[in-house]
Amino acid sequence: MFTGLIEGMGTIKAIERVDETITMQIAAPAELLATYQIGDSMAIDGTCLTAVQKTVNAMTVELMPATYERTSFKNRKVGDQVNLERALAANGRFEGHLVSGHVDFVSQLVKRQVHDNALELTFSIDDPYAEQIISQGSVAINGVSLTVMASDGYQFTIGLIPHTQGKTNLASLTVGDQVNIETDLMGKYLINHLNRRKENGC
């Protein structure tokens, strides 16, 4: 489980695929990896992945083919930056919102608007997830916990303050770039529950 508060950024050093085994090597800040062990979870651009190798300043993770195809990693390349967050510690502070690290869909940036004190980004919504992204609700974009400013069911807009722009890879996005989207966990379960009640005639 994660919170959507990014702890650092890494750089993709290698992506290799041999049959159905996909590995990705990521250079990461040494202080972030100091307490990170092989077998631990890390949210990488919002995708929960497990380290199979680790050095002082790099780690290697494995991706299942289904994860690779469902996320933006299938279109990422060596040199790309990724957002990193270690799993939430039971005795740690809880900020942001509950993020599982299970990506729902890949979205595209459709509009970028720069203001004096903020950067507004507008993304596309896959139709099945339209009701899960609502104004003033929470959403995770590349693992970053953000508040939805507006949503019309086809697109949604978020705002980035200067701090978030400097600490994540979202500020470097250009129109057409892809991002991993995870909708609000609590809202997802609530909608599923209500839909099941409707199906059962309740």
matplotlib code that plots the C-alpha trace (Angstrom):
import matplotlib.pyplot as plt

x = [0.0, 1.2, 0.1, 0.9, 3.6, 6.7, 10.0, 12.3, 12.8, 14.8, 16.0, 15.4, 18.8, 17.7, 14.6, 15.0, 12.5, 13.4, 10.3, 7.8, 10.3, 10.6, 13.2, 13.8, 16.8, 16.4, 19.0, 17.6, 18.9, 21.1, 19.3, 16.0, 17.5, 19.4, 16.6, 15.1, 15.6, 15.3, 11.7, 10.3, 7.6, 8.2, 5.7, 7.4, 5.3, 2.4, 3.0, 3.7, 6.8, 9.3, 13.0, 14.9, 18.3, 19.8, 23.0, 23.8, 22.2, 20.2, 17.6, 16.2, 12.5, 10.5, 7.2, 4.6, 3.6, 0.1, 1.5, 3.8, 1.0, -1.5, 0.9, 2.9, 6.1, 5.4, 6.2, 9.0, 12.6, 16.1, 16.7, 13.1, 12.5, 10.1, 8.5, 9.4, 7.7, 8.4, 5.5, 3.8, 5.2, 2.7, 4.1, 4.5, 2.5, -0.4, -0.9, -2.1, -4.6, -4.7, -2.9, -2.6, -0.1, -2.5, -2.9, -6.4, -5.6, -3.1, -4.1, -2.8, -2.1, -4.4, -3.8, -1.1, -1.7, 0.9, -0.1, 2.1, 1.8, 0.6, 0.6, -2.8, -2.8, -5.8, -5.9, -8.2, -10.4, -11.1, -14.9, -15.2, -13.6, -15.5, -17.7, -14.6, -13.0, -15.0, -14.4, -12.7, -12.0, -8.6, -6.6, -3.0, -1.1, 2.2, 1.8, 1.3, -1.7, -3.6, -7.0, -9.3, -10.1, -12.7, -14.0, -16.6, -16.5, -14.2, -11.3, -10.1, -7.9, -5.4, -3.1, 0.5, 2.0, 5.7, 6.8, 5.1, 6.4, 10.0, 9.6, 7.8, 8.1, 4.7, 5.9, 8.0, 5.0, 4.1, 0.8, 0.4, 2.6, 1.2, 0.7, -0.5, -3.8, -5.2, -8.6, -9.7, -9.6, -12.5, -14.7, -13.9, -15.2, -18.3, -19.2, -18.7, -20.9, -23.7, -23.6, -23.9, -26.9, -28.6, -27.9, -29.6, -32.6, -31.8]
y = [0.0, 3.5, 7.1, 8.8, 11.1, 10.6, 10.1, 10.5, 10.0, 7.3, 6.8, 3.7, 2.2, -0.9, -2.8, -6.4, -9.0, -12.7, -14.8, -13.8, -12.5, -8.7, -6.9, -3.2, -1.7, 1.7, 4.0, 5.5, 7.8, 5.9, 7.3, 5.8, 2.4, 2.4, 0.6, -1.1, -4.8, -7.5, -8.6, -5.3, -3.4, -0.1, 2.0, 2.9, 5.4, 4.2, 0.5, -1.8, -3.8, -6.0, -5.8, -8.9, -7.3, -4.3, -2.2, 1.0, 3.2, 0.9, -1.8, -4.4, -5.3, -7.9, -7.3, -9.8, -9.5, -8.5, -5.6, -4.6, -4.4, -2.7, 0.2, 2.8, 0.8, -0.9, 2.5, 3.7, 3.9, 4.0, 7.4, 8.1, 9.4, 7.5, 8.4, 6.3, 5.6, 2.9, 0.9, 2.7, 1.8, 0.9, 3.4, 6.1, 9.3, 8.8, 11.6, 11.7, 8.9, 5.1, 4.0, 0.2, 0.4, -1.4, 0.6, 0.9, 2.3, 4.3, 7.9, 10.6, 14.2, 16.2, 19.8, 21.6, 25.1, 27.1, 29.7, 31.9, 29.5, 26.3, 23.9, 22.5, 19.2, 17.6, 13.9, 11.5, 9.0, 5.5, 5.1, 2.3, 4.5, 7.7, 7.4, 6.7, 10.1, 13.0, 16.7, 17.1, 13.4, 11.7, 10.2, 8.8, 9.8, 8.0, 7.3, 10.9, 11.6, 14.5, 16.2, 16.3, 19.9, 19.1, 16.1, 15.8, 12.0, 12.2, 14.3, 15.4, 18.2, 18.4, 21.2, 21.0, 23.4, 24.3, 21.8, 18.9, 20.0, 19.8, 16.5, 14.4, 13.6, 15.2, 18.7, 17.3, 15.8, 17.0, 16.6, 13.0, 11.5, 8.5, 8.1, 5.4, 6.1, 4.6, 5.7, 6.2, 2.9, 3.6, 5.0, 2.0, -0.5, 1.7, 1.8, -1.9, -2.6, -0.3, -1.9, -5.4, -4.2, -3.0, -6.3, -8.1, -5.8, -4.1]
z = [0.0, -0.8, -0.3, -3.6, -2.0, -4.2, -2.3, -5.2, -9.0, -10.7, -14.3, -16.4, -17.3, -19.1, -20.2, -21.3, -22.4, -22.7, -23.7, -21.0, -18.5, -18.5, -16.3, -15.8, -14.1, -12.5, -11.1, -7.8, -5.0, -2.6, 0.4, -0.9, -1.4, 1.9, 3.8, 0.7, 0.4, -2.3, -2.1, -1.0, -2.9, -4.6, -6.6, -9.8, -11.7, -9.7, -10.4, -7.5, -8.4, -6.4, -6.4, -7.5, -7.5, -5.7, -5.5, -3.6, -6.3, -8.6, -8.5, -10.9, -10.9, -12.8, -14.6, -15.6, -19.3, -18.1, -16.0, -18.9, -21.4, -19.0, -18.0, -19.8, -19.4, -22.8, -24.4, -22.0, -23.0, -21.4, -19.9, -18.9, -15.4, -13.1, -9.8, -6.8, -3.5, -1.0, 0.6, 3.5, 6.9, 9.5, 11.9, 9.3, 8.7, 6.3, 3.9, 0.2, -0.2, -0.3, -3.5, -4.2, -7.0, -9.4, -12.5, -13.9, -17.3, -19.4, -20.2, -22.5, -21.8, -24.0, -22.7, -20.8, -19.4, -17.5, -14.9, -12.6, -9.6, -11.1, -14.0, -15.2, -17.0, -18.7, -19.4, -21.3, -19.5, -20.6, -20.8, -18.2, -15.6, -16.2, -13.1, -10.9, -11.6, -10.1, -9.3, -5.9, -5.8, -5.6, -8.4, -8.7, -11.9, -12.3, -8.6, -7.6, -5.3, -6.8, -6.5, -9.6, -10.4, -13.0, -14.9, -17.7, -18.1, -21.1, -19.7, -16.3, -15.1, -12.2, -11.0, -9.9, -7.4, -7.9, -5.2, -7.0, -10.3, -9.0, -7.2, -9.8, -13.6, -14.3, -15.1, -18.0, -19.8, -23.2, -25.1, -26.2, -23.5, -21.6, -17.9, -15.5, -13.8, -10.6, -9.6, -6.0, -4.2, -1.8, -4.6, -6.8, -4.2, -3.5, -7.1, -7.5, -4.4, -5.7, -9.2, -7.7, -5.6, -8.8, -10.6, -7.7, -7.8, -4.4]

ax = plt.figure().add_subplot(projection="3d")
ax.plot(x, y, z, "-o")
ax.set_aspect("equal")
plt.show()
